[in-house]
Amino acid sequence: MYHQPVLKNRRTLLERAEKFISDIYFTDCNLRGRLYGDSCPLVSLTSFLSPKRITFAEASKQNFAPYRIGDTFGPTWWTCWFKVTLKIPESWRGKEVHLLWESDGEAMVWRDGQPVQGLTKEGEKTSYILSDCLKDEEPHSDTLYVEMACNGLFGAGQGSMIAAPDPNKKFSLQRAELVVFNRNVRELLTDFEMLIDIVKELGEGEQRGYQALFTVNEMVNLCDPANSSSFSKVHNLAQKFFNQRNGESQHTVHAMGHCHIDSAWLWPYEETIRKCGRSWVTVIRLMERNPEFVFTCSQAQQFQWVKSWYPGLFSQIQHYVKKGQFIPVGGTWVEMDGNLPSGESMVRQFLEGQRFFNQEFGVHCKEFWLPDTFGYSAQLPQIMQSCGISNFLTQKLSWNLVNTFPHNTFFWEGLDGSKVLTHFPPGNSYEMKGKIEDLVRTVKNNKDKGRANHSAALFGFGDGGGGPTQLMLDRLRRVQDTDGLPKVQTSSPDQLFSRLQSDSALLCTWSGELFLELHNGTYTTQAQIKRGNRQCETLLHDVEIASSLALCQDRTFKYPVKKLQELWRLLLLNQFHDVIPGSCIEMVVEDALRYYEDIRTDGTALLHDAFGALGSKGNSAGVFNSLPWERHEVIETKHGFVLVRVPSVGLSPVKDTQPVTPVSVTVQADGTILMENGILRTVVNKDGTLASLCLINANREAIYDGCHGNQFVMFDDVPLYWDAWDVMDYHLQTRKPVLEVVQPAHVVSSGGLRGSVDFTLRISDKSTVTQEIIMDAMCPYIKFNTEVKWAESHRLLKVEFPVRVHSPNATYEIQFGHLQRPTHRNTSWDWARFEVWGHKWADLSEHNFGVALLNDCKYGYSVHKNTMTLSLLRAPKAPDANADMGIHHFTYAIMPHSGSFQDASVIQCAYNLNFPLRLIQCSPDTVPWSAFSVSSEAVILETVKQVSNERKA
């Protein structure tokens, strides 16, 4: 057969092939236009609208009214249920028959009372297979139900994805009919698509790209879309190309199906439950058709939801877990934030996650799975190893704004020297689509070439769920071993990490935190959530200690195992990486605050029960100390202030002791106020700033010359895009001190056990700050009890303390420890940390002197040169238009000290500020007692609880 020579105009050949499979151009004569054959209308289509998310049993009993294609329904967050009556024509015998469904919103198909398939146009799932090959004995008539959520994969943002939801958005169904699906056309379209993408991705510098170009051009020549008998020759030509093999040294991509579902983000928790159902039932359908398909799935909480809401689906998942196709990963309750939860909370994430996976699936996860979070604490490797996990997968550091992280596969070393094998998929995504660009990028971006020859590729729609599609599987199947591309194998995390481990001799080690140079506004956004988290962590700590001691004191006391687990799981849920950071919509904030209130209410009741057993139900006042050291503090009772001494992890009757030096508060001639307690002496200006703060015994002034401590400052806070997430470096150029005094500093309590000074400043015409500066007898720090009425927009409030300390590093508390970060900006890695996170304290020390900044619910810090700064409030408008508006209460404290922060008990003081001494009823003859004491100040007894009966947990 005579061939015209192929012209070498790359562009025309490439565009010719693209148009041949276009769904926009020339569909009357190209291949894409033949994807569907005959169509047939539905027998009937009726609908019912519900403002609530209701069960199938409830929905199927409702009155359904006729629905016309194109009619709108809604609004946002409602549910529209459709009843679909269909009859397949007899003439379609032997054909593949689909229900074609194109609509806004996310849908679930129900058949015979069970969920069977998720549908969403955004997730490229617009058809439900009624029959692979219609047989006479199959029912040709059926009734299905379609549950339509009035929201998209990414919620319902008004104008942009992360904007606050549009509450009045309307939705519609554009197409609902029966069609004959031409599977051979679909297969051929995939051949064309993969070859076209090879041409594009390999570019003009690779001969393999030209081979793909000429192959796909010849396929267009051979293919007659109107004559299916031409298809096999065309397919064979593609297969000949795909079957040209790689060499042994080629990089191997471990392809794993994935479906990252944020437990709450641009949609509420309740909608996440349905996202899990829709996504996972679709995955099960894919497993039925593709026995080699492997799917990785994290977050025990989501499995728990599916077990409760979709028990039939959960049984199917258990079946495929046993087969090794549906793989629970991660070992945590949710994919939590990697910075803000306490050490004990992080341990509980693993404890509850591993316990659930073990109970329900007989699985113990060996890898921590946290693709999408906003930084990673240096303590995580030790916690992982302690929980039986030695591997870690994430990819978020690819979002770094300033510096490119230098590795994809490496060992990560934590605070104590624990190491975990860590992998960042080089494709920089956890929602790949199985396309050529994903595979090429995976090899090209690998920063450990020569050290590691294996990488993960996680494919499937994610964040809002959706998961993999048949098309993604078909794409990957074609290029398992094709010359010019990496090898592709369906794999599991175990297989990937085993290969990486066996090949790890040349891998590098990264020590310390994995700091994300972006999203540092999440340390401050949604302050009420941060406060709720800290207070509930504290409360559950105290409940467990008090309940454990009550169990020892009173054998009739019932330790509240189930209730504590329920409360811990609620707290862990709110630590999800878009909830505790505050990067969620207002509906989620409302849910989270309600959960904190539930924990407070139920936790307080549990504490009361335990105190009843501990105090022998007496009627005298006592004090309970949950911390492992003696405390000598001022507390407030109904009879006023008393200075009490309470032993370590124990209780004492309230007995007023006298301070070594009482507090004195004096108004000076210039209007400033002098406060001292024998340990500290401070001078408070009329505007509430500190003119002086002296550590008396050392005779050291803490406030820098010519500066004032406790200076409130405002900044413009307009990020590049991620509003609730980001504080940008350029905000530092917009510093404006808060100077307008509404109520000058005046004495509220003139001394004795407590001295206090009040003042009010105007932040703007909408916002004010009122503060009580408190100095207690015997207390080495000054407290600032603060109320802010906040009604700002894109503004950031901080408080500054310029101190007389010079040091290249500041120290910050993290989970079960502390780490140092630079106070200078020598390198790009240093200045990228202009805003950092810490927990209860930060300290700046030089030899033999330092200053610590303590707080009871804040996480954002900045220490530059000698200025210590605590971030207090932000005012982003997306995705919650009302974020942080309202009244806020919080406390921070300043503590100058001699020696190191360890010797000065800074750590213990920060705990004292966060864990209040609690009043308890006890009998009049109660003798002070202590359950535990710790001889070394370097050791903190963090948690006391009843041992679990589940040895494997």
ZAMARGU-4260 file (C-alpha; in steps of 0.2 Angstrom, whole numbers, plus 5000, padded with zeros to 4 digits):
<rodrens>
0) 5000/5000/5000 | 5007/5017/4995 | 5009/5030/5009 | 5012/5048/5007 | 5027/5053/5017
5) 5023/5060/5034 | 5025/5079/5035 | 5036/5084/5049 | 5025/5099/5055 | 5023/5094/5073
10) 5010/5106/5077 | 4998/5101/5063 | 5000/5083/5067 | 4997/5085/5085 | 4982/5096/5083
15) 4974/5085/5071 | 4975/5071/5083 | 4968/5082/5097 | 4953/5087/5087 | 4950/5069/5083
20) 4946/5066/5101 | 4939/5083/5106 | 4923/5084/5115 | 4921/5102/5108 | 4926/5102/5090
25) 4920/5091/5075 | 4910/5079/5087 | 4899/5076/5072 | 4913/5067/5063 | 4927/5063/5076
30) 4929/5048/5087 | 4923/5057/5103 | 4905/5059/5095 | 4903/5040/5094 | 4906/5037/5113
35) 4887/5035/5116 | 4876/5026/5104 | 4857/5025/5105 | 4848/5035/5119 | 4831/5032/5127
40) 4821/5044/5139 | 4817/5038/5157 | 4799/5032/5160 | 4797/5045/5174 | 4808/5057/5184
45) 4801/5064/5200 | 4809/5073/5215 | 4807/5078/5233 | 4817/5092/5242 | 4823/5091/5260
50) 4832/5105/5270 | 4840/5091/5281 | 4851/5076/5277 | 4839/5061/5279 | 4840/5042/5278
55) 4835/5032/5262 | 4821/5024/5272 | 4814/5041/5276 | 4817/5048/5259 | 4808/5034/5250
60) 4792/5037/5259 | 4790/5055/5254 | 4779/5062/5241 | 4788/5064/5224 | 4783/5077/5211
65) 4787/5077/5193 | 4803/5085/5188 | 4808/5093/5172 | 4826/5093/5166 | 4833/5110/5169
70) 4822/5115/5183 | 4832/5122/5198 | 4832/5116/5216 | 4841/5120/5232 | 4846/5131/5240
75) 4864/5127/5246 | 4866/5112/5259 | 4848/5106/5255 | 4845/5089/5247 | 4835/5084/5232
80) 4830/5066/5231 | 4825/5060/5213 | 4815/5044/5209 | 4820/5037/5193 | 4809/5024/5184
85) 4817/5017/5168 | 4814/5003/5155 | 4828/4997/5144 | 4823/4994/5126 | 4823/4976/5120
90) 4833/4980/5105 | 4848/4984/5116 | 4851/4966/5120 | 4870/4963/5121 | 4874/4981/5123
95) 4882/4990/5138 | 4869/5001/5145 | 4872/5017/5156 | 4861/5029/5166 | 4868/5045/5160
100) 4867/5059/5173 | 4874/5076/5172 | 4870/5088/5186 | 4877/5101/5198 | 4880/5095/5215
105) 4886/5078/5221 | 4874/5063/5220 | 4873/5045/5226 | 4863/5032/5217 | 4853/5020/5228
110) 4847/5003/5221 | 4837/4991/5231 | 4839/5001/5246 | 4858/5001/5246 | 4870/5015/5240
115) 4878/5009/5224 | 4887/5023/5215 | 4893/5041/5217 | 4890/5053/5203 | 4897/5071/5201
120) 4901/5080/5185 | 4916/5089/5194 | 4923/5071/5198 | 4921/5065/5180 | 4908/5052/5186
125) 4892/5055/5175 | 4885/5038/5172 | 4880/5023/5182 | 4882/5006/5173 | 4865/4997/5172
130) 4872/4982/5162 | 4889/4977/5155 | 4880/4967/5142 | 4861/4966/5142 | 4854/4949/5143
135) 4837/4943/5141 | 4836/4936/5159 | 4841/4953/5166 | 4827/4965/5172 | 4824/4978/5159
140) 4814/4989/5171 | 4819/4996/5187 | 4817/5010/5199 | 4832/5019/5206 | 4834/5034/5219
145) 4847/5047/5217 | 4851/5058/5232 | 4858/5075/5226 | 4868/5086/5239 | 4866/5104/5235
150) 4884/5108/5235 | 4899/5104/5224 | 4915/5094/5227 | 4922/5110/5235 | 4907/5117/5244
155) 4898/5132/5237 | 4909/5147/5237 | 4903/5163/5231 | 4914/5169/5217 | 4929/5159/5221
160) 4932/5142/5229 | 4938/5148/5246 | 4925/5162/5247 | 4911/5160/5260 | 4897/5149/5254
165) 4883/5157/5244 | 4868/5152/5254 | 4855/5155/5240 | 4864/5145/5226 | 4852/5135/5215
170) 4856/5118/5206 | 4849/5109/5192 | 4849/5092/5182 | 4855/5095/5164 | 4854/5077/5158
175) 4846/5061/5163 | 4843/5047/5151 | 4848/5029/5146 | 4862/5027/5133 | 4871/5013/5125
180) 4889/5015/5130 | 4902/5010/5116 | 4916/5003/5127 | 4927/5000/5111 | 4926/5019/5108
185) 4931/5023/5126 | 4946/5011/5125 | 4952/5019/5108 | 4950/5037/5115 | 4961/5032/5130
190) 4974/5026/5117 | 4974/5042/5108 | 4974/5053/5124 | 4989/5044/5131 | 4999/5045/5115
195) 4995/5064/5113 | 5000/5067/5130 | 5017/5058/5127 | 5020/5069/5113 | 5017/5085/5123
200) 5026/5079/5139 | 5042/5072/5131 | 5043/5087/5120 | 5053/5090/5104 | 5070/5084/5112
205) 5065/5066/5114 | 5064/5054/5099 | 5051/5044/5108 | 5039/5059/5107 | 5041/5059/5088
210) 5037/5040/5088 | 5022/5044/5098 | 5017/5058/5086 | 5019/5048/5070 | 5010/5033/5078
215) 4995/5043/5083 | 4994/5052/5066 | 4994/5034/5058 | 4980/5029/5070 | 4969/5044/5064
220) 4973/5038/5046 | 4967/5021/5050 | 4952/5025/5061 | 4935/5027/5053 | 4923/5033/5067
225) 4908/5027/5058 | 4915/5010/5055 | 4919/5000/5071 | 4928/4986/5061 | 4942/4998/5059
230) 4945/5000/5078 | 4955/4984/5081 | 4969/4989/5069 | 4970/5006/5077 | 4971/4999/5094
235) 4984/4986/5089 | 4995/5001/5083 | 4994/5009/5100 | 4997/4993/5109 | 5013/4990/5098
240) 5019/5007/5104 | 5014/5004/5122 | 5022/4987/5123 | 5040/4993/5119 | 5048/4990/5135
245) 5059/5000/5147 | 5077/4996/5153 | 5080/4989/5171 | 5086/5005/5178 | 5070/5015/5174
250) 5062/5023/5189 | 5047/5014/5196 | 5031/5023/5201 | 5020/5014/5214 | 5002/5019/5209
255) 4989/5019/5223 | 4971/5024/5222 | 4967/5038/5234 | 4953/5049/5239 | 4958/5063/5251
260) 4942/5069/5260 | 4944/5083/5271 | 4934/5079/5287 | 4927/5096/5286 | 4933/5111/5276
265) 4921/5121/5264 | 4907/5109/5269 | 4901/5104/5287 | 4905/5087/5295 | 4888/5080/5291
270) 4891/5082/5272 | 4908/5074/5274 | 4899/5058/5280 | 4890/5058/5263 | 4906/5062/5253
275) 4914/5046/5261 | 4899/5036/5256 | 4898/5042/5238 | 4917/5041/5236 | 4920/5024/5244
280) 4905/5015/5236 | 4912/5020/5219 | 4929/5013/5224 | 4920/4996/5228 | 4912/4996/5211
285) 4929/4999/5203 | 4937/4984/5213 | 4923/4973/5207 | 4929/4977/5189 | 4947/4979/5192
290) 4954/4965/5204 | 4972/4973/5203 | 4966/4990/5209 | 4973/4995/5226 | 4965/5010/5236
295) 4973/5018/5251 | 4961/5027/5264 | 4965/5036/5280 | 4956/5043/5295 | 4947/5031/5307
300) 4934/5044/5310 | 4928/5043/5292 | 4927/5024/5293 | 4917/5025/5309 | 4905/5037/5301
305) 4902/5025/5286 | 4900/5011/5298 | 4886/5020/5307 | 4877/5028/5292 | 4881/5014/5278
310) 4883/4997/5287 | 4881/4988/5271 | 4895/4997/5262 | 4906/4995/5278 | 4904/4976/5276
315) 4909/4977/5258 | 4924/4988/5264 | 4929/4975/5277 | 4928/4961/5263 | 4940/4971/5252
320) 4952/4975/5266 | 4954/4956/5269 | 4958/4955/5250 | 4971/4968/5251 | 4963/4980/5239
325) 4955/4993/5251 | 4970/4998/5263 | 4967/5008/5279 | 4982/5019/5281 | 4989/5032/5293
330) 4984/5025/5310 | 4976/5041/5316 | 4958/5046/5321 | 4959/5060/5308 | 4973/5068/5297
335) 4976/5081/5311 | 4985/5097/5310 | 5004/5094/5313 | 5008/5109/5324 | 4994/5114/5336
340) 4988/5098/5345 | 4997/5094/5361 | 5008/5080/5363 | 4995/5070/5372 | 4982/5074/5359
345) 4994/5067/5345 | 4997/5051/5355 | 4978/5049/5356 | 4976/5052/5338 | 4987/5037/5335
350) 4980/5027/5350 | 4962/5029/5344 | 4966/5027/5325 | 4976/5011/5328 | 4963/5004/5340
355) 4949/5006/5328 | 4959/4999/5313 | 4964/4984/5323 | 4946/4981/5330 | 4937/4983/5313
360) 4950/4976/5301 | 4963/4967/5311 | 4976/4980/5304 | 4990/4989/5312 | 4996/5004/5301
365) 5015/5005/5298 | 5014/5022/5290 | 5008/5039/5296 | 4998/5047/5282 | 4997/5066/5282
370) 4997/5072/5264 | 4989/5089/5267 | 4993/5099/5283 | 5002/5115/5287 | 5019/5109/5295
375) 5026/5095/5305 | 5031/5095/5323 | 5049/5089/5327 | 5041/5078/5340 | 5032/5067/5327
380) 5045/5055/5323 | 5047/5050/5341 | 5028/5049/5343 | 5027/5038/5327 | 5040/5026/5332
385) 5032/5024/5350 | 5016/5020/5341 | 5024/5006/5330 | 5025/5017/5314 | 5041/5019/5305
390) 5036/5026/5288 | 5029/5043/5284 | 5020/5050/5268 | 5016/5068/5265 | 5018/5081/5251
395) 5013/5098/5258 | 5030/5105/5259 | 5030/5107/5240 | 5020/5122/5244 | 5034/5131/5252
400) 5034/5149/5247 | 5052/5153/5249 | 5064/5138/5249 | 5062/5122/5239 | 5063/5107/5251
405) 5079/5097/5245 | 5072/5079/5247 | 5058/5068/5242 | 5064/5052/5250 | 5074/5054/5266
410) 5075/5049/5285 | 5067/5062/5296 | 5075/5063/5313 | 5065/5070/5328 | 5069/5078/5345
415) 5076/5063/5353 | 5085/5055/5338 | 5070/5044/5333 | 5070/5042/5314 | 5056/5038/5301
420) 5058/5034/5283 | 5049/5048/5274 | 5042/5050/5257 | 5035/5065/5248 | 5027/5060/5231
425) 5038/5070/5218 | 5023/5073/5208 | 5018/5085/5222 | 5000/5080/5222 | 4989/5068/5231
430) 4976/5069/5218 | 4984/5064/5202 | 4974/5057/5187 | 4985/5044/5180 | 4990/5055/5166
435) 5007/5056/5157 | 5011/5073/5165 | 5009/5065/5182 | 5022/5051/5178 | 5034/5063/5169
440) 5033/5075/5184 | 5036/5061/5196 | 5053/5057/5188 | 5058/5075/5184 | 5054/5082/5201
445) 5063/5068/5211 | 5076/5077/5221 | 5084/5060/5226 | 5089/5054/5209 | 5102/5040/5211
450) 5097/5038/5230 | 5079/5032/5228 | 5072/5024/5212 | 5054/5022/5218 | 5040/5034/5221
455) 5022/5035/5225 | 5009/5042/5213 | 4992/5044/5222 | 4978/5045/5210 | 4960/5050/5212
460) 4950/5066/5214 | 4953/5073/5232 | 4950/5086/5245 | 4932/5085/5242 | 4932/5067/5239
465) 4927/5058/5223 | 4942/5046/5221 | 4948/5036/5206 | 4939/5033/5190 | 4939/5019/5178
470) 4948/5030/5165 | 4962/5033/5177 | 4965/5015/5179 | 4964/5012/5160 | 4977/5026/5158
475) 4989/5018/5170 | 4986/5000/5163 | 4992/5006/5146 | 5009/5012/5152 | 5014/5000/5165
480) 5031/4997/5155 | 5033/5008/5141 | 5049/5015/5134 | 5052/5033/5138 | 5041/5033/5154
485) 5044/5027/5171 | 5038/5009/5175 | 5021/5009/5184 | 5015/4996/5196 | 4999/4995/5206
490) 5006/4995/5224 | 5003/4997/5242 | 5011/5008/5255 | 5020/4993/5262 | 5027/4988/5245
495) 5033/5006/5242 | 5041/5008/5259 | 5049/4990/5258 | 5058/4995/5242 | 5063/5012/5248
500) 5070/5004/5265 | 5079/4990/5256 | 5087/5004/5245 | 5090/5017/5258 | 5109/5016/5260
505) 5112/5033/5251 | 5097/5042/5259 | 5100/5059/5268 | 5093/5063/5285 | 5084/5079/5289
510) 5084/5084/5308 | 5071/5094/5317 | 5054/5101/5311 | 5047/5101/5294 | 5042/5119/5293
515) 5029/5124/5280 | 5034/5142/5273 | 5016/5146/5270 | 4999/5145/5280 | 5006/5153/5296
520) 4991/5163/5299 | 4983/5146/5304 | 4992/5148/5321 | 4980/5162/5325 | 4964/5162/5314
525) 4948/5157/5323 | 4954/5161/5340 | 4939/5153/5349 | 4943/5136/5341 | 4961/5138/5348
530) 4955/5142/5365 | 4942/5128/5365 | 4956/5116/5360 | 4968/5121/5374 | 4954/5121/5387
535) 4947/5104/5382 | 4965/5097/5382 | 4967/5103/5399 | 4950/5097/5406 | 4952/5080/5399
540) 4969/5079/5407 | 4962/5083/5424 | 4947/5072/5422 | 4958/5057/5419 | 4970/5061/5433
545) 4956/5064/5445 | 4946/5048/5439 | 4962/5037/5441 | 4965/5044/5459 | 4946/5042/5463
550) 4947/5023/5457 | 4962/5021/5469 | 4953/5030/5484 | 4935/5022/5481 | 4933/5005/5474
555) 4915/5008/5470 | 4920/5022/5458 | 4917/5018/5440 | 4930/5025/5428 | 4921/5033/5414
560) 4930/5023/5400 | 4917/5025/5386 | 4912/5043/5390 | 4931/5048/5390 | 4934/5040/5373
565) 4919/5049/5366 | 4925/5066/5372 | 4943/5062/5366 | 4936/5057/5349 | 4926/5074/5348
570) 4942/5083/5353 | 4953/5074/5340 | 4940/5077/5327 | 4941/5096/5329 | 4960/5094/5327
575) 4958/5090/5309 | 4969/5100/5298 | 4956/5112/5292 | 4947/5114/5308 | 4959/5118/5322
580) 4969/5129/5310 | 4953/5139/5307 | 4953/5137/5288 | 4935/5131/5287 | 4918/5139/5283
585) 4907/5146/5297 | 4896/5131/5298 | 4911/5121/5303 | 4916/5133/5316 | 4899/5132/5324
590) 4900/5113/5324 | 4917/5114/5332 | 4912/5126/5346 | 4897/5116/5350 | 4908/5101/5351
595) 4920/5110/5363 | 4905/5115/5373 | 4899/5097/5374 | 4916/5092/5380 | 4916/5106/5393
600) 4899/5101/5400 | 4902/5082/5400 | 4920/5084/5406 | 4915/5095/5420 | 4902/5083/5426
605) 4915/5069/5425 | 4927/5079/5435 | 4913/5083/5448 | 4910/5064/5450 | 4928/5060/5452
610) 4930/5075/5465 | 4915/5067/5474 | 4925/5051/5477 | 4941/5060/5481 | 4934/5072/5493
615) 4923/5059/5503 | 4909/5071/5499 | 4914/5083/5513 | 4908/5101/5514 | 4924/5110/5517
620) 4934/5119/5504 | 4949/5110/5496 | 4960/5112/5481 | 4965/5099/5468 | 4982/5100/5459
625) 4983/5089/5443 | 5002/5094/5440 | 5017/5084/5446 | 5024/5097/5457 | 5019/5107/5473
630) 5011/5123/5469 | 5010/5139/5480 | 4997/5150/5472 | 4984/5163/5474 | 4967/5157/5470
635) 4949/5165/5471 | 4936/5157/5482 | 4919/5163/5486 | 4926/5171/5502 | 4940/5181/5492
640) 4958/5177/5488 | 4969/5165/5497 | 4987/5159/5495 | 4986/5140/5495 | 5000/5127/5495
645) 4995/5111/5486 | 5006/5095/5485 | 5010/5087/5468 | 4996/5077/5460 | 4985/5079/5476
650) 4974/5089/5486 | 4974/5100/5501 | 4961/5109/5512 | 4961/5127/5508 | 4972/5135/5522
655) 4977/5153/5519 | 4996/5155/5520 | 5005/5171/5521 | 5017/5177/5507 | 5035/5180/5510
660) 5032/5198/5503 | 5014/5204/5500 | 5010/5213/5483 | 5011/5232/5484 | 5003/5244/5471
665) 5007/5262/5471 | 5002/5277/5460 | 5017/5287/5457 | 5018/5306/5455 | 5019/5305/5436
670) 5003/5295/5435 | 5012/5278/5432 | 5009/5263/5443 | 5022/5254/5452 | 5018/5235/5456
675) 5030/5224/5466 | 5029/5207/5475 | 5047/5204/5481 | 5051/5194/5465 | 5046/5207/5451
680) 5045/5226/5451 | 5036/5234/5436 | 5030/5251/5431 | 5014/5252/5421 | 5011/5268/5410
685) 4994/5276/5408 | 4992/5267/5391 | 4995/5250/5399 | 5012/5247/5393 | 5027/5243/5404
690) 5040/5256/5406 | 5050/5244/5417 | 5050/5226/5422 | 5064/5222/5435 | 5069/5205/5442
695) 5073/5210/5459 | 5085/5197/5466 | 5096/5198/5450 | 5094/5217/5449 | 5091/5215/5430
700) 5079/5226/5419 | 5070/5216/5406 | 5063/5230/5395 | 5074/5236/5382 | 5080/5254/5384
705) 5068/5267/5377 | 5055/5254/5373 | 5039/5248/5381 | 5033/5231/5385 | 5015/5225/5382
710) 5014/5236/5367 | 4999/5232/5356 | 5002/5233/5337 | 4991/5232/5322 | 4996/5226/5305
715) 4987/5226/5288 | 4984/5207/5284 | 4980/5205/5266 | 4988/5188/5259 | 4990/5184/5241
720) 4976/5172/5240 | 4974/5160/5255 | 4965/5172/5267 | 4962/5162/5283 | 4978/5153/5280
725) 4992/5165/5276 | 5001/5179/5285 | 5013/5186/5272 | 5030/5194/5276 | 5026/5211/5269
730) 5013/5213/5284 | 5028/5218/5294 | 5030/5234/5284 | 5013/5240/5290 | 5016/5241/5309
735) 5005/5253/5318 | 5005/5254/5338 | 4989/5255/5347 | 4990/5272/5355 | 4972/5279/5359
740) 4968/5277/5377 | 4950/5276/5382 | 4952/5272/5400 | 4969/5275/5407 | 4978/5263/5419
745) 4970/5263/5436 | 4972/5252/5452 | 4958/5239/5454 | 4967/5229/5468 | 4980/5238/5478
750) 4989/5223/5484 | 4991/5210/5498 | 4989/5193/5489 | 4984/5201/5472 | 4987/5218/5464
755) 4979/5223/5448 | 4978/5237/5436 | 4964/5240/5423 | 4965/5250/5406 | 4956/5251/5390
760) 4963/5256/5372 | 4954/5259/5356 | 4960/5249/5342 | 4949/5257/5329 | 4931/5265/5329
765) 4925/5247/5329 | 4937/5238/5341 | 4943/5240/5359 | 4955/5230/5371 | 4953/5230/5389
770) 4966/5223/5400 | 4969/5218/5418 | 4987/5217/5423 | 4989/5205/5438 | 5003/5203/5450
775) 5001/5189/5463 | 5010/5186/5478 | 5024/5173/5476 | 5021/5172/5457 | 5037/5174/5446
780) 5027/5181/5431 | 5014/5195/5427 | 4998/5190/5420 | 4988/5200/5407 | 4970/5195/5407
785) 4963/5202/5391 | 4946/5206/5383 | 4946/5212/5365 | 4930/5218/5356 | 4935/5214/5338
790) 4926/5219/5322 | 4940/5221/5310 | 4943/5217/5292 | 4960/5210/5286 | 4970/5216/5301
795) 4981/5207/5313 | 4983/5211/5332 | 4999/5207/5341 | 5008/5212/5357 | 5026/5215/5358
800) 5039/5214/5372 | 5056/5222/5367 | 5068/5214/5380 | 5086/5216/5386 | 5092/5200/5379
805) 5103/5196/5365 | 5103/5179/5358 | 5104/5171/5340 | 5090/5159/5345 | 5074/5158/5354
810) 5066/5143/5361 | 5048/5137/5359 | 5038/5124/5367 | 5032/5110/5356 | 5024/5093/5360
815) 5033/5085/5374 | 5048/5096/5372 | 5055/5112/5364 | 5065/5118/5350 | 5076/5133/5345
820) 5073/5144/5330 | 5084/5159/5324 | 5080/5177/5329 | 5090/5183/5314 | 5086/5183/5296
825) 5103/5178/5289 | 5097/5166/5276 | 5081/5164/5266 | 5077/5149/5277 | 5078/5160/5293
830) 5068/5175/5286 | 5054/5163/5280 | 5051/5160/5298 | 5045/5177/5302 | 5029/5170/5310
835) 5031/5153/5319 | 5021/5142/5330 | 5023/5137/5348 | 5013/5130/5363 | 5012/5137/5380
840) 5028/5147/5381 | 5043/5154/5371 | 5059/5160/5379 | 5073/5171/5374 | 5089/5169/5385
845) 5107/5174/5385 | 5119/5167/5398 | 5111/5168/5416 | 5096/5179/5411 | 5081/5177/5400
850) 5063/5182/5397 | 5048/5170/5394 | 5032/5174/5386 | 5018/5162/5392 | 5000/5161/5386
855) 4984/5151/5389 | 4977/5149/5371 | 4988/5156/5358 | 5000/5148/5346 | 5008/5161/5334
860) 5024/5169/5339 | 5038/5180/5332 | 5055/5183/5340 | 5066/5195/5329 | 5082/5201/5337
865) 5076/5206/5354 | 5058/5209/5352 | 5046/5195/5358 | 5029/5195/5349 | 5013/5185/5352
870) 5000/5185/5338 | 4983/5188/5346 | 4969/5190/5333 | 4966/5190/5314 | 4951/5195/5303
875) 4951/5185/5287 | 4935/5185/5276 | 4937/5168/5267 | 4931/5155/5269 | 4922/5162/5284
880) 4916/5180/5281 | 4913/5182/5300 | 4929/5174/5306 | 4935/5180/5323 | 4922/5194/5324
885) 4915/5196/5342 | 4922/5196/5360 | 4938/5187/5365 | 4946/5183/5381 | 4963/5176/5384
890) 4978/5178/5396 | 4996/5179/5392 | 5011/5182/5404 | 5029/5189/5405 | 5042/5181/5415
895) 5060/5187/5417 | 5071/5174/5425 | 5089/5171/5430 | 5099/5156/5423 | 5092/5145/5410
900) 5073/5143/5407 | 5074/5125/5413 | 5082/5131/5430 | 5070/5145/5432 | 5055/5133/5430
905) 5048/5142/5415 | 5040/5125/5409 | 5031/5123/5425 | 5025/5141/5426 | 5017/5139/5409
910) 5009/5123/5414 | 5002/5132/5430 | 4995/5146/5419 | 4986/5133/5409 | 4980/5121/5422
915) 4971/5130/5436 | 4970/5123/5453 | 4953/5117/5455 | 4941/5119/5470 | 4935/5103/5478
920) 4924/5099/5492 | 4933/5089/5506 | 4930/5084/5524 | 4936/5096/5537 | 4950/5084/5544
925) 4957/5081/5527 | 4976/5079/5527 | 4985/5086/5512 | 4991/5071/5501 | 5000/5068/5485
930) 4998/5053/5473 | 5014/5056/5463 | 5030/5066/5464 | 5044/5067/5452 | 5062/5069/5458
935) 5069/5076/5442 | 5063/5093/5436 | 5068/5088/5419 | 5054/5075/5419 | 5035/5080/5418
940) 5022/5067/5422 | 5011/5072/5407 | 4996/5060/5409 | 4989/5048/5421 | 4974/5037/5415
945) 4967/5019/5418 | 4976/5006/5407 | 4967/5000/5392 | 4962/4982/5391 | 4966/4981/5373
950) 4984/4976/5373 | 4986/4979/5354 | 4980/4996/5354
</rodrens>
